[in-house]
Amino acid sequence: MNAQAINEHEGTVLFLPHRLNRQPVVVRGLTADELWLCTGLCALIGLATGAPLAWLTGSIAMIPSMIVTTIAFGIFIGGSVLRRHKRGRPDTWLYRQLQWHLAQHWPSLQGVFGDEVLITRSGCWSVRRGGR
């Protein structure tokens, strides 16, 4: 192997990419997990708006039409907004934000999703040694 490709002091290889373990961007700045989350939420919104419209118009085809329309708008608009919010933040930022929001607003659901270790206390912290 080339002597310039190995850092002798640390014993590491220098030519490996830095972002090897990151998820690839799939659509409009969203990773695969974020795309599925956006698609699922938009499909629920489309179902909730399509059902009353189907009842009003008398056409059952309004339900899948609204689902597809809201998914398309959600990915287009949501991808742009989320990409702007994620810029310059760590890879796990979105998941920690969702975890924090869940812990703040619905603490009873924390055990269901396994989020009981999230620290939500704000204030001054101090480190004290035990008394002798």
DRENPA-3360 file (N, C-alpha, C; in nm, 2 decimals, always signed):
BEGIN
1 = MNAQAINE = +0.08/-0.12/+0.00/+0.00/+0.00/+0.00/+0.09/+0.12/+0.00 ~ +0.04/+0.23/-0.06/+0.12/+0.35/-0.07/+0.14/+0.41/+0.07 ~ +0.26/+0.46/+0.09/+0.30/+0.52/+0.23/+0.22/+0.64/+0.26 ~ +0.18/+0.71/+0.15/+0.10/+0.84/+0.18/-0.04/+0.81/+0.22 ~ -0.09/+0.69/+0.19/-0.23/+0.65/+0.22/-0.25/+0.61/+0.36 ~ -0.14/+0.59/+0.44/-0.15/+0.54/+0.58/-0.09/+0.64/+0.67 ~ -0.16/+0.67/+0.77/-0.11/+0.76/+0.88/-0.04/+0.67/+0.98 ~ +0.09/+0.67/+0.98/+0.17/+0.58/+1.06/+0.15/+0.61/+1.21;
9 = HEGTVLFL = +0.13/+0.74/+1.25/+0.12/+0.77/+1.39/-0.01/+0.71/+1.45 ~ -0.12/+0.72/+1.37/-0.25/+0.67/+1.42/-0.28/+0.53/+1.37 ~ -0.22/+0.49/+1.26/-0.24/+0.36/+1.21/-0.37/+0.36/+1.13 ~ -0.42/+0.47/+1.08/-0.55/+0.48/+1.01/-0.52/+0.49/+0.86 ~ -0.62/+0.45/+0.78/-0.61/+0.47/+0.63/-0.67/+0.61/+0.60 ~ -0.61/+0.68/+0.52/-0.65/+0.82/+0.49/-0.75/+0.83/+0.38 ~ -0.76/+0.74/+0.29/-0.84/+0.75/+0.17/-0.99/+0.71/+0.19 ~ -1.03/+0.66/+0.30/-1.17/+0.62/+0.32/-1.26/+0.74/+0.33;
17 = PHRLNRQP = -1.38/+0.73/+0.27/-1.47/+0.85/+0.27/-1.52/+0.87/+0.42 ~ -1.54/+1.00/+0.44/-1.59/+1.04/+0.58/-1.74/+1.00/+0.60 ~ -1.82/+1.01/+0.50/-1.96/+0.99/+0.52/-2.01/+0.85/+0.47 ~ -1.93/+0.75/+0.50/-1.95/+0.61/+0.46/-2.08/+0.56/+0.52 ~ -2.11/+0.59/+0.65/-2.22/+0.53/+0.72/-2.35/+0.61/+0.71 ~ -2.35/+0.72/+0.64/-2.47/+0.80/+0.63/-2.57/+0.74/+0.53 ~ -2.70/+0.77/+0.56/-2.80/+0.72/+0.46/-2.79/+0.81/+0.34 ~ -2.80/+0.76/+0.22/-2.80/+0.84/+0.10/-2.93/+0.93/+0.09;
25 = VVVRGLTA = -2.92/+1.04/+0.03/-3.03/+1.13/+0.00/-3.11/+1.06/-0.12 ~ -3.24/+1.05/-0.10/-3.32/+0.98/-0.20/-3.40/+1.08/-0.28 ~ -3.48/+1.16/-0.22/-3.57/+1.25/-0.29/-3.57/+1.39/-0.22 ~ -3.54/+1.50/-0.29/-3.55/+1.63/-0.24/-3.49/+1.65/-0.10 ~ -3.37/+1.59/-0.08/-3.30/+1.61/+0.04/-3.35/+1.52/+0.16 ~ -3.44/+1.43/+0.13/-3.49/+1.34/+0.23/-3.42/+1.20/+0.22 ~ -3.39/+1.15/+0.33/-3.33/+1.01/+0.33/-3.45/+0.91/+0.32 ~ -3.42/+0.78/+0.31/-3.53/+0.68/+0.29/-3.62/+0.68/+0.41;
33 = DELWLCTG = -3.57/+0.69/+0.53/-3.66/+0.69/+0.65/-3.74/+0.81/+0.66 ~ -3.68/+0.93/+0.63/-3.76/+1.05/+0.63/-3.87/+1.05/+0.52 ~ -3.83/+0.99/+0.40/-3.93/+0.99/+0.29/-4.05/+0.90/+0.33 ~ -4.02/+0.79/+0.40/-4.13/+0.70/+0.44/-4.22/+0.77/+0.55 ~ -4.15/+0.84/+0.64/-4.23/+0.92/+0.74/-4.32/+1.02/+0.68 ~ -4.26/+1.10/+0.59/-4.34/+1.20/+0.52/-4.45/+1.14/+0.43 ~ -4.42/+1.03/+0.37/-4.53/+0.97/+0.29/-4.64/+0.91/+0.37 ~ -4.61/+0.85/+0.49/-4.71/+0.80/+0.58/-4.80/+0.91/+0.64;
41 = LCALIGLA = -4.74/+1.01/+0.68/-4.81/+1.12/+0.74/-4.90/+1.19/+0.63 ~ -4.85/+1.21/+0.52/-4.93/+1.27/+0.41/-5.04/+1.18/+0.36 ~ -5.02/+1.05/+0.36/-5.12/+0.96/+0.33/-5.24/+0.96/+0.43 ~ -5.20/+0.97/+0.56/-5.31/+0.98/+0.66/-5.39/+1.11/+0.64 ~ -5.32/+1.22/+0.61/-5.39/+1.35/+0.59/-5.48/+1.34/+0.46 ~ -5.43/+1.27/+0.36/-5.51/+1.25/+0.24/-5.63/+1.17/+0.26 ~ -5.62/+1.06/+0.35/-5.73/+0.98/+0.38/-5.83/+1.06/+0.46 ~ -5.78/+1.14/+0.55/-5.88/+1.22/+0.64/-5.95/+1.33/+0.55;
49 = TGAPLAWL = -5.89/+1.38/+0.45/-5.95/+1.48/+0.37/-6.03/+1.42/+0.26 ~ -5.99/+1.30/+0.21/-6.06/+1.23/+0.10/-6.19/+1.17/+0.14 ~ -6.20/+1.12/+0.26/-6.32/+1.05/+0.30/-6.44/+1.15/+0.30 ~ -6.43/+1.26/+0.36/-6.54/+1.36/+0.36/-6.57/+1.41/+0.22 ~ -6.47/+1.43/+0.14/-6.49/+1.47/+0.00/-6.56/+1.36/-0.08 ~ -6.53/+1.23/-0.06/-6.59/+1.12/-0.13/-6.74/+1.12/-0.09 ~ -6.77/+1.14/+0.04/-6.91/+1.14/+0.08/-6.99/+1.26/+0.02 ~ -6.92/+1.38/+0.01/-6.99/+1.50/-0.04/-7.01/+1.48/-0.19;
57 = TGSIAMIP = -6.91/+1.43/-0.26/-6.92/+1.42/-0.41/-6.99/+1.30/-0.46 ~ -7.00/+1.20/-0.37/-7.06/+1.07/-0.41/-6.96/+0.98/-0.49 ~ -6.84/+1.02/-0.49/-6.74/+0.94/-0.58/-6.63/+0.88/-0.48 ~ -6.62/+0.75/-0.48/-6.52/+0.69/-0.39/-6.38/+0.71/-0.44 ~ -6.37/+0.75/-0.57/-6.24/+0.78/-0.63/-6.17/+0.90/-0.57 ~ -6.24/+0.98/-0.49/-6.18/+1.10/-0.43/-6.08/+1.06/-0.32 ~ -6.10/+0.94/-0.25/-6.01/+0.90/-0.15/-5.87/+0.87/-0.20 ~ -5.85/+0.78/-0.30/-5.71/+0.76/-0.35/-5.66/+0.88/-0.42;
65 = SMIVTTIA = -5.75/+0.96/-0.48/-5.70/+1.08/-0.55/-5.64/+1.18/-0.45 ~ -5.71/+1.20/-0.34/-5.66/+1.29/-0.23/-5.53/+1.24/-0.17 ~ -5.52/+1.11/-0.15/-5.40/+1.05/-0.09/-5.28/+1.07/-0.18 ~ -5.30/+1.05/-0.31/-5.19/+1.07/-0.40/-5.15/+1.21/-0.41 ~ -5.25/+1.30/-0.41/-5.22/+1.45/-0.42/-5.15/+1.50/-0.30 ~ -5.19/+1.46/-0.18/-5.13/+1.50/-0.06/-4.99/+1.45/-0.04 ~ -4.97/+1.32/-0.09/-4.83/+1.27/-0.08/-4.74/+1.35/-0.18 ~ -4.79/+1.38/-0.29/-4.70/+1.46/-0.39/-4.67/+1.59/-0.33;
73 = FGIFIGGS = -4.77/+1.66/-0.28/-4.75/+1.80/-0.22/-4.66/+1.78/-0.10 ~ -4.68/+1.68/-0.02/-4.61/+1.67/+0.11/-4.46/+1.64/+0.08 ~ -4.43/+1.56/-0.02/-4.29/+1.53/-0.05/-4.22/+1.66/-0.11 ~ -4.30/+1.73/-0.20/-4.24/+1.84/-0.26/-4.22/+1.96/-0.16 ~ -4.32/+1.99/-0.09/-4.31/+2.10/+0.01/-4.24/+2.06/+0.14 ~ -4.27/+1.94/+0.19/-4.21/+1.89/+0.31/-4.06/+1.86/+0.29 ~ -4.02/+1.82/+0.18/-3.88/+1.79/+0.15/-3.80/+1.92/+0.15 ~ -3.86/+2.03/+0.09/-3.79/+2.16/+0.09/-3.78/+2.22/+0.23;
81 = VLRRHKRG = -3.88/+2.21/+0.30/-3.88/+2.27/+0.44/-3.79/+2.19/+0.53 ~ -3.79/+2.06/+0.52/-3.71/+1.97/+0.61/-3.56/+1.99/+0.57 ~ -3.53/+2.00/+0.44/-3.40/+2.01/+0.40/-3.34/+2.15/+0.45 ~ -3.42/+2.25/+0.45/-3.38/+2.38/+0.51/-3.35/+2.37/+0.66 ~ -3.44/+2.30/+0.73/-3.42/+2.28/+0.87/-3.30/+2.19/+0.91 ~ -3.27/+2.09/+0.83/-3.17/+2.00/+0.86/-3.03/+2.05/+0.82 ~ -3.02/+2.15/+0.74/-2.89/+2.20/+0.69/-2.79/+2.23/+0.81 ~ -2.68/+2.17/+0.81/-2.57/+2.19/+0.91/-2.59/+2.12/+1.04;
89 = RPDTWLYR = -2.69/+2.04/+1.05/-2.72/+1.97/+1.17/-2.67/+1.82/+1.16 ~ -2.66/+1.75/+1.27/-2.61/+1.61/+1.27/-2.72/+1.52/+1.20 ~ -2.68/+1.40/+1.17/-2.77/+1.31/+1.10/-2.89/+1.27/+1.19 ~ -2.87/+1.26/+1.32/-2.98/+1.22/+1.41/-3.07/+1.33/+1.45 ~ -3.05/+1.45/+1.40/-3.12/+1.57/+1.45/-3.28/+1.55/+1.44 ~ -3.33/+1.51/+1.33/-3.47/+1.49/+1.31/-3.53/+1.39/+1.42 ~ -3.46/+1.28/+1.43/-3.51/+1.18/+1.52/-3.51/+1.22/+1.67 ~ -3.40/+1.30/+1.71/-3.40/+1.36/+1.84/-3.50/+1.46/+1.86;
97 = QLQWHLAQ = -3.54/+1.54/+1.76/-3.64/+1.64/+1.77/-3.78/+1.57/+1.79 ~ -3.80/+1.47/+1.72/-3.93/+1.39/+1.73/-3.93/+1.33/+1.87 ~ -3.82/+1.27/+1.92/-3.81/+1.21/+2.05/-3.84/+1.32/+2.16 ~ -3.78/+1.43/+2.15/-3.80/+1.54/+2.24/-3.94/+1.59/+2.25 ~ -4.00/+1.60/+2.13/-4.14/+1.65/+2.12/-4.23/+1.55/+2.18 ~ -4.21/+1.42/+2.16/-4.29/+1.32/+2.22/-4.27/+1.32/+2.38 ~ -4.15/+1.34/+2.42/-4.13/+1.34/+2.57/-4.19/+1.46/+2.63 ~ -4.19/+1.58/+2.56/-4.25/+1.70/+2.62/-4.40/+1.70/+2.62;
105 = HWPSLQGV = -4.46/+1.65/+2.51/-4.61/+1.66/+2.50/-4.69/+1.54/+2.53 ~ -4.63/+1.42/+2.51/-4.70/+1.30/+2.54/-4.60/+1.20/+2.63 ~ -4.58/+1.24/+2.75/-4.48/+1.16/+2.83/-4.53/+1.02/+2.86 ~ -4.66/+0.99/+2.85/-4.71/+0.86/+2.87/-4.68/+0.76/+2.76 ~ -4.65/+0.82/+2.64/-4.61/+0.73/+2.53/-4.47/+0.70/+2.52 ~ -4.39/+0.76/+2.61/-4.24/+0.73/+2.60/-4.21/+0.59/+2.62 ~ -4.27/+0.52/+2.71/-4.24/+0.38/+2.73/-4.27/+0.29/+2.61 ~ -4.38/+0.33/+2.54/-4.42/+0.25/+2.42/-4.31/+0.26/+2.31;
113 = FGDEVLIT = -4.25/+0.37/+2.29/-4.15/+0.39/+2.19/-4.01/+0.37/+2.24 ~ -3.99/+0.34/+2.37/-3.86/+0.31/+2.42/-3.77/+0.44/+2.45 ~ -3.84/+0.55/+2.48/-3.77/+0.68/+2.49/-3.76/+0.72/+2.64 ~ -3.75/+0.63/+2.73/-3.75/+0.66/+2.87/-3.62/+0.72/+2.92 ~ -3.52/+0.71/+2.84/-3.39/+0.76/+2.88/-3.36/+0.91/+2.84 ~ -3.45/+0.97/+2.77/-3.43/+1.11/+2.73/-3.44/+1.20/+2.85 ~ -3.34/+1.29/+2.87/-3.34/+1.39/+2.97/-3.40/+1.51/+2.92 ~ -3.51/+1.55/+2.99/-3.59/+1.67/+2.94/-3.58/+1.78/+3.05;
121 = RSGCWSVR = -3.51/+1.76/+3.15/-3.50/+1.87/+3.26/-3.41/+1.98/+3.21 ~ -3.45/+2.10/+3.23/-3.37/+2.22/+3.20/-3.33/+2.29/+3.32 ~ -3.22/+2.35/+3.33/-3.18/+2.42/+3.45/-3.03/+2.40/+3.47 ~ -2.98/+2.45/+3.59/-2.84/+2.44/+3.62/-2.81/+2.30/+3.67 ~ -2.70/+2.25/+3.63/-2.65/+2.12/+3.67/-2.52/+2.14/+3.75 ~ -2.51/+2.06/+3.85/-2.38/+2.06/+3.93/-2.34/+1.92/+3.96 ~ -2.21/+1.91/+3.97/-2.15/+1.78/+4.01/-2.09/+1.80/+4.15 ~ -2.14/+1.72/+4.24/-2.09/+1.72/+4.38/-2.03/+1.59/+4.42;
129 = RGGR = -1.93/+1.60/+4.50/-1.88/+1.47/+4.56/-1.96/+1.44/+4.68 ~ -1.96/+1.31/+4.72/-2.04/+1.27/+4.83/-1.97/+1.32/+4.96 ~ -2.05/+1.33/+5.07/-2.00/+1.38/+5.20/-1.91/+1.28/+5.26 ~ -1.82/+1.33/+5.34/-1.73/+1.24/+5.41/-1.76/+1.22/+5.56;
% end
